[in-house]
Amino acid sequence: MKFNFFVFFVLSNLIFSEVEFLDRIAVIVDEGIIMESEVNDALAQTINNFKENGERLPPNEILFQRVLERLIIDEILLQKAKKFGVRISDQELNEALANFADQDGLSLKEFKEKIERESKSFVLFREEMKAEMIKRRVQSGLVGPKVVISEEEVMNYINSAEGENLFSIEYKINQILLKNDDEEDLKKAKAIINEIENGLSFEEAQKNYSSLFDNDQNGSLGWRTRSQIPTLFSKKIIEMEKNEIFGPIKSGAGVHIIKLEDIRGETIQTESQTLVQHILIKESEIRSEKQAKDLIDSLHTRLRNGEEMSILARVYSDDPGSKLDGGKLDWAPLGIYDKKFEEIMLKTDTDSFSKPFKSSFGWHVLKVLDRREKNISDDLLKDKAYGILFQRKYREQLQNTLEEIRAEAFVDIKISS
């Protein structure tokens, strides 16, 4: 019995020693460690990825160094995440997993079954994905503030050949040309613009005044990309709204009046906007709900009797943001205002007053001053260009940042390839 126990004891120590030897510490990284088994697993996974992609494996030494450096950087990032208190909630993780599954056209349950069929632990996959999300969040926090993009860089990219090919925006431009190019023609052009603003169609103005009428397309430039638009017009055209008229513009050919007839492209978008004026009356410690309602009713009556809303708003309105401007609010798209305020605004005709109504802010009377379809394409274009430039600079800065945190960390590598 004693012999058996002794043999068991010796064998147990031998086995434990072998396990300890096989899974020894590979790297010390600041306050953390990377085990040799982690290195081996990462190597095996990397080699498998190369094979699945049909790519040629790099030399062993280079492959080993790449894998080891990646594990070191990952360990540094996870330690910084712990230090900064970076966490991923279960809801965020579940949403990310659901999106991941959706890319394969699977439900989360089907995706889990697929992972497990491939002889992998879904629990382990979930933890690996969580760690990856944490590392990316740390990277974003370290790198994002270092990426600076100026307005000039954005505009230069939009106006570059690459930007033009990517965004594919075209402008349909028409024009009126007065050929003499003297002071009388400048005055005449201004008078023509005034006629158009007062109801004369651009086509009639072309027929009556343009030197290009009866020529090819009556002077219309048709559809043009930015690079195809004459330099004299291009800067102004990209700022204009659809159907907007601009002029006079002097050139060697004479005096021009231009019209942006249409615009097209994947980033072209308009939104409905409304210009509103209002008076807000709030309940307070010194004003009951009934008193607030009585006051707004009396102000509504005064408005209907012809008093100026701007004057009444300056005197009575409780909205500090618009009070001094006579109750006028900025142009705004749908979804900006309180739900009840927006509902009444949409029902009110242009240049008309609403009846008194109550929103979550208090009692209102509003007047719709104007409505328009605003071309927000320029903003969308700039946002898209900014996103492209940000991603490029982010990748460059990320590499620099990772090299910096690697250099600052204490790293003791205890194994070789």
N, C-alpha and C positions, 0 to 999 in steps of 0.2 A: 504493500500500500504506500509505504514511504517512497519506494523506488518510483512508483507510478507518478506520485505527486512531484517528485524531483524532476522526472522527465518532462512532465507537463510544464513545470516552472521554467526549465531551460528552453524548451521549444517556444513557449510564450514570449520569452525575452528575445529569442532569435527573430521570431516573426515581427515583434514590435520594432526591433532595431531595423529590420529590412524595410518596414513601412515608413519609419522615420527617415531612413536614408533615401527612399524613393521619393518622398514628398518633403524634401528639405526646403529651406528658405532660399529663393532664387535672387531676390532683390529687396533691399531695404529702401523705402522711399519716405523720407521725413519720419512721420510717426506710424507709418503703415508698412506692410510687407506684401510681397508677391511670392506665392509658392511655386515650386518647380512644376507641379501638376497643372497650374494655371497657364504657365508658359507652354507646356506640352499640348494642352487642349487648344490654346490659341493657334499654335503652329499647325496642328492637325486640321483645324477649321479653315485656316488660311490656305493650306495646300489643297483642301477639298474644293474651296471656292475657285482656285485657279483651274483645277481640273474640270469643274462643272462649266466654267466659262470658256473652256478650250484654250486657255492662255498658257504660255510657256513659263515654267517656274524659274525665278531668279536663282543665282547661286546660293547654296545653303547658308553661307556666312551672312550674305545680304538679307536673305529672308529672315534669318534669326534676329538680326539687328532691328529690322523694321518691326517685327512682332513685339520684341522686347520694348522698344521705344514707345510703341502704341500703348502697351500695358502700363508703362511708367507714367505716361501722360494721363491715361485714364485714372490711375490711382491719385495723381496730383489733383485732378479735377474733382474727384469724389471727396477728397479731403477738404478742398475749398468749399464744396457744397455743404459739408457738415459744419464747417466754420461759419459760413454765411447763413446757415439755416434754410437752405434751399430744399424744398420738398415737392413731391408730386402727389396730389390727392388721388384716392381710389377712383373718383369720378373722372378726372383727367385721364388716368391710365386706361380706364374702361372705354372712354371715348376714342382714345388713340388706337386701342386694340380693335374696336369696332370699325374705324376708318381703314385700318390695315387689312382687316378681313374683307371689307367692302371692295378693296382694290382687286381681290380675287373673286369677287362676285359671290361671297359667302356670308352667311350670318355669323355672329360671334360663336355660337354653339358649333356650327359646321367647321369653323376655322380651328376651334379647339380640338375637335375630333381629327382634323387633318394633321395638326401638329403631333398629336399622340400616335397617329398611324405611322408617322415617320420616325417612331421610336424616340421621340423627344418628350421631355417633361413640360407640360404647358405651364406649370407653376414656375419652373426655371426660366422658360421663355418670357413669362410675364415679368419676372424680376430683372432679367436682362434688358427688356424694353424700358422698364422703369429707370434703371441705371443710365441707359442711353439718353432718356429724356432729361434726367437730372444733369448729365454732363453738357448737353446742348444748352440748357438754361444757364449754366455757369458760364459757358463760352459766350453766350449772348450778352450776359451782364458784364463780362470782361472786355469784349470786343466792340459791342454796339456803340458805346459812348465815344470810342476813338474814331469812328467813321464819320467824316465830315464831308458833305457834298454841297457846293454852292449853287445858287440859282444860275450863275453863268455856266457851270459845268452841265447842268440839266439842259439849258437851252442849246449849248454847243452840241450835245449829243442828239437832241431832237433834230437839229439842222444838219447833222452829218449825213453822209451817204448811207451809213448803217441804220441810223435812226429813221431816215425817210423810207428805206426799204422795209423796215420792220413795221412801221405804223401805217404806211400806205394811205395817207390822207390826200384827198383831192378837193380842189376848190373850183366851182363853176363861176367864172367872172365875166361880167359884161361891162361895156364902157361907152361913154360919150366923149368925142374928141373935138375940141375947138382948135383949129390949126394955126391961128395967127400968133399965139403966145405973147400977147401984149396985155397991158393993164385993163383994156376994155374987155378982153376975153375973160380975165379973172373976175371982173364984175359981172359979166354975162353968165359965167359958170355959177356964181353964187345965186344969181337970180333964177337960173334953171333949177338948182337944188331946192330953192324956196318954192318953186312951182310944183316940183315933185312932192315935197312935204305937204303941200296943200291939195294933193289929189291927182296931179298929172301922172300918168303911168310912165315908167322908165322907157318903155317901147315908143310911146308917143313923143317923149322928149328926144329920143334918138332920131326919130323921123323928122322932127321939127328943127333940130339944131346940130346933130352930129355930122362931121365931115366924112365919117366912115359909113354913113347910111347908104344902102344899096351896094356896098362893097361885100366881100366874102363874109357872110354871117353878120353883117352890119357892125363889125368891129368887136363882136364877142370873142373872148379868148377861149371859150369852152372850158372843158375840164383840164386842170393843171395841177401837178404836184408842186410842192414848195419850190424845188429847184428850177421848175419850168416857168414860174411866175416872174415877170420882170422885176428886177431889184427895186425899182421905184415904187412898186405896189406891194411887194412881198411882206414887208414889216407890218404894214397896216392891215392887209388882208387877214393875217392870222389872228388879229385882235377883233375882227368885225363879226357881228351877228348875221345870221342868214337874213337876206333881203335888205340889209343895211346899205345906205348910200354914203359915199365919202368923196370929198373933193373941196376945192379944185387942187389938182396936182400938176405941177409944171414939169415938162420934159422937153427934149429937143424937138419933139414932133408937134408940140402945142400944149394945150391945157386939157387935162382929163378929169372926168367924173366917173368913178367906178361903182359898181354894184356887185355885192357877193350874192349871187342867185341861189347857190346851194353848196353843200359841203357833204362829203361822204368818206367813210372809212370805219374800221373796226372800233376805234376809240371815240367815234362821234356819238354824242348823247346830249339830249336836252332834258330839262326838268321844268315842271310847272311851278311858277313862283307867284306869290301874292304880296302886294304892298298894302299894309293896313295901318290905320290910325285908331286909337282907342282911348277910352277913359276907364280907369280902374278905381272902384270904391271898395275898401276893405272894412270888415268888422274890426273893432278894437276894444280896448278897455273902456274907452269913452264913447264908443259908437256901437249900438246894438245891431243885430241883424235887420230888425225892422227899420231902424234909422238909415242903415246903409241902403236898403231897398228903396226907401222913400226918396233918398238923395239921388240915386241913379235914375229913378222915374222922373224926378223933376228936371234933371239934366237932359234926359231924353226929350222931354217936352220942349225945353228951351232950344234944343238942336232942331227940332221939327219946326220951331217958330223962326228959324233963320239965324240963330246965334252961331258964331264961329267955334268949331270943335277945338281948334288949336288953343284958343283963349280959355275955354272952359277946362281943357286938359291941364294947362299950366296952373290954373287956380285950384282945381279940385282933385286931379288924379293922384292916386297913391302908388303909381308905378314910377320909381325913381329913375329907371332907365330911359323912359320916353317922355316924362313930364316936361322937362325943359325944352324938348323938341316938339311941343304941342301934341304929344301922344303918338307921334309917328314911330313905327317900327321899321326895321330893315326889310328889304326883300327877303322872303323866306320860302323854302320848298315845303312840301307836306311832311308831317312828322316832327316838326319843330315845336309847335305850340301845344298847349294843353288840349286834351281831346275834345272837350266841349267847345273851347274857343275855336278850334279848327272846324268843327262841325258847323257852327254858326257862320264862320267866315266863308265856307264853301256854299252856303245857302244864300248869302247876301250878294245882291247884284253890285256891279262896279258903280262907284260914285253914289252908293246908297248906305243908309244907316241900318243897323240891326235893331231889334227890340232889346231891352235890357235882359241880360241872362247872367247866370251864376256859373263860374268855373271853380276849380280848386283853389284859385287865388283870391276870389271875391266876385263882386258884381261888375259887369262890363256893359258898355255900349261901344260897338266898333263900326268903322266905316271902311269899306274896301275902296282904296284909291285907284288901284290898277292891277292888272294881271298880265303875265307874259310867259313865253316859253324861252327859258334861258339856256343858251348854248354853254354847257359845262365841259365841252370836249377838251378845251385847253388845260383845264385842271386835271382831267383824267389822263391826258397825254403826259403832263408833267409828272403825275403820280407814277405812271408806268415807267417813264424814263428814269425817275428817281429810284424805283425798285430795282431796275436792271443795274444801274451804277452802284447802288448800295450792295447788291450781292457780289459784284466784282471786287469792290473795295473791302467788303467783309472777308472774303476768302483770302485776300492778300494780308489783311491785318490779323486774321486768325492765325496764320502761319507764324507771323512775327510774335504774336502774343504767346503762342504755345512754346516757341523757342525761349522766350523770356522766362516763363514760369518754370520751364525745365531747367534753365541755367540757375535759377534762384533756389531750387529744391536740393536737399541733401539726398544723393542717390548712391547706394553702395551695391554694385552688381557682383554677386557671388558665384555666378555660373558662366560658362562659355558655351558656344555652340558645339 
